[in-house]
Amino acid sequence: MNRKLIAMVVTGAMIASMAPAIADDTRTVAMICDSSISDGGWGMACYNAMIDAAEKCGWETMYSDSIAQSAYYDTIVSYCDLDVDMIYAPGNQYTDAVLQAAEEYPDIAFALLNGGADTPEKAANGNVSSLLPNATQIGWIAGALAGLMTDSGTIAFIGGMELDTTRAKYAGYGEAAAFVAGENGKTITLLDPVYSGDFSASDKGLEFAKAMMDQGADVFFGDASAVDSGARQAIDEANEANGEITVYDIAQPADLLGQNPCVIGSQVTDNSVLIELSMKAVEDGNFGGETLFGTLENGVLSAGEVNTELVPEDVQAAYADYIQQMIDGTFMGGAAETEAE
């Protein structure tokens, strides 16, 4: 199957629906995603971030979700052949496909969320930018709450793919939990991370969570999209069987409080800020070749609302204080590495 035919197959009905927008002067951004935009986690949050940024900038949007790794490049090319202004790829796993397409389409901007800090310099035409939320701080936000809330002293982490950013989140989660627990007279055991290898495999989340609860884990954090949803389902089922909520989940990257009974808080990443900056750079003609960092300090990262029915008032106050320390740069004595991973 040739490239043009692939483009027609992948985008299908979108071509007809978006043709009027592409024909006029309105700019267009296209998102590719290997998870679903309705997964209640990563895919949904990344899609909503694109929509929010596009509304502010007056851009049209297109997307393809639940695509296989083998289709990353061809899906990107299908949009390039439609002459979109920017490709938005929300994940480090798209790096190779983005760099290949960016070399072949020098007039299109490529915004790579969670791309490496050195990725833009690898782009032959200087038309790639990395949007890089601070993975260590993401882990800290969840880890501080886990350290305060664990009763068993055992906490767990579930990943989708073993990416650099995911490993950094796991490390930050563990070090913050250990520090906070130590300050509150506890010790922490962080179970080894597990990876599903597929962001859409919610059944893996069920399997992993059950096994980790059997090992005593009572607080979970994940970086695995629909897999996280499966884990929360398993946690809710276990809590229901026990007659009370004693095992908790910390969600990300949007505020998912209320989505599941087990959710006690969320780590929130406002990627729309970084996407909006990318769109402005395209409009100004200076996009590409840079890494845009997202941190607690500049407001891209934050802690969501906590479950006031499950999190005691003194813990809420302590958690808020730890988050402020992170913003001020004094958390853990200010000695830990805070630059984006």
C-alpha positions as CSV (number, residue, x, y, z in Angstrom):
1,M,0.0,0.0,0.0
2,N,1.6,3.3,-1.0
3,R,1.8,6.3,1.3
4,K,-1.1,8.3,-0.3
5,L,-3.4,5.4,0.0
6,I,-2.4,4.8,3.6
7,A,-3.2,8.5,4.2
8,M,-6.7,8.0,2.8
9,V,-7.4,4.9,4.8
10,V,-6.1,6.4,8.1
11,T,-7.9,9.8,7.9
12,G,-11.0,8.7,6.0
13,A,-14.0,10.8,7.0
14,M,-11.8,13.4,8.6
15,I,-10.7,14.7,5.2
16,A,-14.2,15.6,4.2
17,S,-15.1,17.1,7.5
18,M,-11.9,19.2,7.8
19,A,-11.6,20.2,4.1
20,P,-13.3,23.7,4.6
21,A,-11.0,24.5,7.5
22,I,-7.8,23.5,5.6
23,A,-8.9,25.4,2.5
24,D,-9.0,28.8,4.1
25,D,-6.4,30.6,6.2
26,T,-7.3,28.9,9.5
27,R,-4.3,27.0,10.9
28,T,-4.7,23.3,11.8
29,V,-3.1,21.0,14.4
30,A,-3.3,17.2,14.2
31,M,-2.8,14.9,17.1
32,I,-1.8,11.3,16.9
33,C,-2.2,9.1,20.0
34,D,-1.7,5.4,20.7
35,S,-4.3,5.5,23.6
36,S,-7.9,6.6,23.4
37,I,-9.0,10.2,23.8
38,S,-11.8,8.8,26.0
39,D,-9.6,6.7,28.3
40,G,-10.1,8.8,31.3
41,G,-6.4,9.4,31.6
42,W,-3.5,10.3,29.5
43,G,-5.1,10.2,26.1
44,M,-8.1,12.2,27.2
45,A,-6.0,14.8,29.0
46,C,-3.7,15.3,26.0
47,Y,-6.6,15.7,23.6
48,N,-8.3,18.2,25.9
49,A,-5.1,20.2,26.2
50,M,-5.0,20.4,22.4
51,I,-8.6,21.5,22.2
52,D,-8.1,24.2,24.9
53,A,-5.0,25.6,23.2
54,A,-6.7,25.5,19.8
55,E,-9.7,27.4,21.1
56,K,-7.5,30.1,22.5
57,C,-5.5,30.4,19.3
58,G,-8.4,30.0,16.8
59,W,-6.9,26.8,15.3
60,E,-8.8,23.8,13.8
61,T,-8.0,20.3,15.2
62,M,-7.8,16.8,13.9
63,Y,-6.8,13.6,15.6
64,S,-6.2,9.8,15.2
65,D,-6.3,7.8,18.4
66,S,-5.7,4.1,19.5
67,I,-3.1,3.7,16.8
68,A,-0.5,0.9,16.9
69,Q,3.2,1.6,17.2
70,S,3.7,0.3,13.7
71,A,1.3,3.0,12.4
72,Y,2.9,6.1,14.1
73,Y,4.9,7.2,11.0
74,D,2.2,6.5,8.4
75,T,-0.5,8.3,10.5
76,I,1.8,11.3,10.9
77,V,2.5,11.4,7.2
78,S,-1.3,11.2,6.4
79,Y,-1.7,14.5,8.1
80,C,1.4,16.0,6.6
81,D,0.0,15.2,3.2
82,L,-3.1,17.3,4.2
83,D,-0.7,20.2,4.8
84,V,-1.6,20.7,8.4
85,D,0.4,23.4,10.2
86,M,1.5,21.4,13.2
87,I,1.7,17.7,14.3
88,Y,1.2,17.2,18.0
89,A,2.6,13.9,19.3
90,P,1.9,13.4,23.0
91,G,4.7,11.0,24.1
92,N,8.4,10.2,23.9
93,Q,7.5,7.0,22.1
94,Y,6.8,8.9,18.9
95,T,10.3,10.4,18.7
96,D,11.6,8.3,15.8
97,A,8.5,8.7,13.7
98,V,8.4,12.4,14.3
99,L,12.1,12.9,13.4
100,Q,11.7,10.9,10.2
101,A,8.6,12.8,9.1
102,A,10.0,16.2,10.1
103,E,13.0,15.5,7.8
104,E,10.6,14.8,4.9
105,Y,8.3,17.7,5.6
106,P,10.4,20.7,6.5
107,D,7.5,23.2,6.3
108,I,5.4,21.5,9.0
109,A,6.0,22.0,12.8
110,F,6.2,19.0,15.1
111,A,5.5,19.5,18.8
112,L,6.6,16.4,20.7
113,L,5.2,16.2,24.3
114,N,7.7,14.5,26.7
115,G,10.3,14.6,24.0
116,G,13.9,14.6,25.1
117,A,15.6,17.9,25.8
118,D,18.1,17.0,23.0
119,T,15.5,15.9,20.5
120,P,15.1,19.3,18.7
121,E,18.8,19.4,17.8
122,K,18.4,16.1,16.1
123,A,15.8,17.4,13.6
124,A,17.5,18.0,10.3
125,N,15.3,21.0,9.4
126,G,14.9,22.5,12.8
127,N,11.2,22.1,12.8
128,V,10.8,20.0,16.0
129,S,10.2,21.3,19.5
130,S,10.0,19.2,22.7
131,L,7.3,20.1,25.3
132,L,8.8,18.7,28.5
133,P,6.9,18.7,31.8
134,N,9.3,18.0,34.7
135,A,8.9,14.3,35.3
136,T,10.7,14.3,38.6
137,Q,8.3,17.0,40.0
138,I,5.3,15.0,38.6
139,G,6.5,12.0,40.7
140,W,7.0,14.3,43.8
141,I,3.5,15.6,43.7
142,A,2.1,12.0,43.8
143,G,4.8,10.7,46.1
144,A,4.2,13.3,48.9
145,L,0.6,12.3,49.1
146,A,1.4,8.6,49.0
147,G,3.9,9.0,51.9
148,L,1.3,10.8,54.0
149,M,-1.6,8.4,53.2
150,T,0.0,4.9,53.2
151,D,-0.8,2.7,56.3
152,S,0.9,-0.4,55.1
153,G,4.1,1.4,54.2
154,T,4.0,-0.3,50.7
155,I,3.2,1.8,47.6
156,A,3.0,0.9,43.9
157,F,3.6,2.3,40.5
158,I,2.3,1.1,37.1
159,G,3.8,2.2,33.8
160,G,2.7,1.9,30.2
161,M,6.1,1.9,28.5
162,E,9.6,2.0,30.0
163,L,10.3,5.6,28.8
164,D,12.8,8.0,30.2
165,T,10.0,10.2,31.5
166,T,8.2,7.3,33.1
167,R,11.4,6.1,34.9
168,A,11.9,9.7,36.2
169,K,8.3,9.8,37.5
170,Y,8.8,6.5,39.3
171,A,12.1,7.8,40.8
172,G,10.5,11.1,41.9
173,Y,7.5,9.3,43.3
174,G,9.7,7.0,45.4
175,E,12.0,9.6,46.8
176,A,9.2,12.0,47.7
177,A,7.2,9.3,49.4
178,A,10.3,8.1,51.4
179,F,11.1,11.6,52.5
180,V,7.6,12.6,53.5
181,A,7.0,9.2,55.2
182,G,10.3,9.6,57.2
183,E,9.3,13.0,58.4
184,N,6.0,11.5,59.7
185,G,7.5,8.5,61.4
186,K,7.0,5.9,58.7
187,T,9.1,3.8,56.4
188,I,8.3,3.1,52.7
189,T,8.7,0.1,50.5
190,L,8.2,1.1,46.8
191,L,7.5,-2.0,44.8
192,D,9.4,-2.5,41.5
193,P,7.6,-0.8,38.6
194,V,5.5,-2.9,36.2
195,Y,5.0,-2.0,32.5
196,S,2.1,-3.1,30.4
197,G,3.8,-2.4,27.0
198,D,0.5,-1.1,25.8
199,F,-1.3,2.0,27.0
200,S,-4.7,0.6,26.0
201,A,-4.5,-2.7,28.0
202,S,-6.9,-2.0,30.8
203,D,-6.9,-5.7,31.6
204,K,-3.2,-5.4,32.5
205,G,-4.1,-2.7,35.0
206,L,-6.5,-5.1,36.7
207,E,-3.9,-7.9,36.8
208,F,-1.1,-5.6,38.0
209,A,-3.1,-4.0,40.7
210,K,-4.4,-7.2,42.1
211,A,-0.9,-8.7,42.3
212,M,0.5,-5.5,44.0
213,M,-2.3,-5.4,46.5
214,D,-1.5,-9.0,47.4
215,Q,2.0,-7.6,48.2
216,G,0.5,-5.1,50.6
217,A,0.4,-2.0,48.4
218,D,-2.2,0.5,49.6
219,V,-1.4,3.6,47.5
220,F,-1.0,3.5,43.7
221,F,0.3,5.9,41.1
222,G,0.5,5.3,37.4
223,D,1.7,6.5,34.0
224,A,-0.2,4.2,31.8
225,S,-3.5,5.8,30.5
226,A,-6.2,3.1,30.1
227,V,-4.0,0.7,32.1
228,D,-4.4,3.1,35.1
229,S,-8.2,2.9,34.6
230,G,-8.0,-0.9,34.9
231,A,-6.0,-0.6,38.0
232,R,-8.5,1.7,39.6
233,Q,-11.3,-0.7,38.8
234,A,-9.4,-3.5,40.6
235,I,-8.8,-1.2,43.6
236,D,-12.4,-0.2,43.7
237,E,-13.5,-3.9,43.6
238,A,-11.1,-4.8,46.4
239,N,-12.3,-1.9,48.6
240,E,-15.9,-2.8,48.0
241,A,-15.2,-6.4,48.9
242,N,-13.6,-5.2,52.2
243,G,-16.5,-2.9,53.0
244,E,-14.4,0.3,53.2
245,I,-11.9,2.3,51.2
246,T,-8.4,1.4,52.4
247,V,-6.5,1.2,49.1
248,Y,-6.0,4.5,47.3
249,D,-5.0,5.7,43.8
250,I,-3.4,9.0,42.8
251,A,-4.4,10.0,39.3
252,Q,-2.7,11.9,36.5
253,P,-2.3,14.0,34.3
254,A,-5.7,15.6,34.9
255,D,-7.8,16.2,38.0
256,L,-9.8,13.0,38.2
257,L,-11.2,13.3,41.7
258,G,-14.6,11.7,41.7
259,Q,-14.0,9.4,38.7
260,N,-13.4,6.4,41.0
261,P,-14.1,6.1,44.7
262,C,-10.4,5.1,45.3
263,V,-9.0,8.4,43.9
264,I,-7.6,10.6,46.7
265,G,-5.9,13.2,44.6
266,S,-4.4,13.9,41.2
267,Q,-1.2,15.2,39.7
268,V,-2.3,17.8,37.1
269,T,-0.3,18.8,34.0
270,D,-1.7,21.7,32.0
271,N,-0.1,20.8,28.6
272,S,-2.4,23.3,26.9
273,V,0.1,26.0,28.0
274,L,2.9,24.4,26.2
275,I,0.8,23.7,23.1
276,E,-0.4,27.2,23.0
277,L,3.2,28.5,23.1
278,S,4.0,26.2,20.2
279,M,1.0,27.5,18.2
280,K,2.1,31.1,18.9
281,A,5.6,30.2,17.7
282,V,4.2,28.8,14.5
283,E,2.2,32.0,13.9
284,D,5.2,34.1,14.6
285,G,7.4,32.1,12.3
286,N,9.9,31.1,14.9
287,F,8.9,27.5,15.8
288,G,11.3,24.7,16.3
289,G,14.7,23.9,17.8
290,E,13.8,24.5,21.4
291,T,12.6,22.6,24.5
292,L,9.7,24.2,26.4
293,F,9.8,23.1,30.1
294,G,6.7,22.7,32.3
295,T,7.2,23.0,36.0
296,L,5.5,23.7,39.3
297,E,7.2,27.1,39.3
298,N,5.6,28.2,36.0
299,G,2.2,26.7,36.7
300,V,2.2,23.9,34.1
301,L,2.3,21.3,36.9
302,S,0.1,21.4,40.0
303,A,-1.7,19.2,42.5
304,G,-5.4,18.6,42.0
305,E,-8.1,18.6,44.7
306,V,-7.8,16.0,47.4
307,N,-10.6,13.7,48.5
308,T,-11.7,15.4,51.8
309,E,-13.7,12.4,52.9
310,L,-10.7,10.1,52.8
311,V,-7.8,12.5,53.4
312,P,-7.8,13.9,57.0
313,E,-7.6,17.6,57.5
314,D,-4.1,17.5,59.1
315,V,-2.9,15.5,56.1
316,Q,-4.5,18.0,53.7
317,A,-2.6,20.8,55.4
318,A,0.7,18.9,55.4
319,Y,0.3,18.0,51.7
320,A,-0.4,21.6,50.8
321,D,2.7,22.6,52.7
322,Y,4.9,20.1,50.8
323,I,3.5,21.3,47.5
324,Q,4.4,24.9,48.4
325,Q,7.9,23.7,49.3
326,M,8.2,22.2,45.9
327,I,7.2,25.5,44.3
328,D,9.6,27.4,46.5
329,G,12.4,25.1,45.8
330,T,12.9,24.0,49.4
331,F,11.4,20.5,49.2
332,M,13.8,17.9,50.7
333,G,16.1,20.7,51.6
334,G,16.2,22.0,48.1
335,A,19.1,19.6,47.4
336,A,17.2,17.3,44.9
337,E,17.5,17.7,41.2
338,T,14.5,19.7,39.9
339,E,15.3,20.2,36.3
340,A,13.2,18.5,33.7
341,E,14.2,14.9,33.0
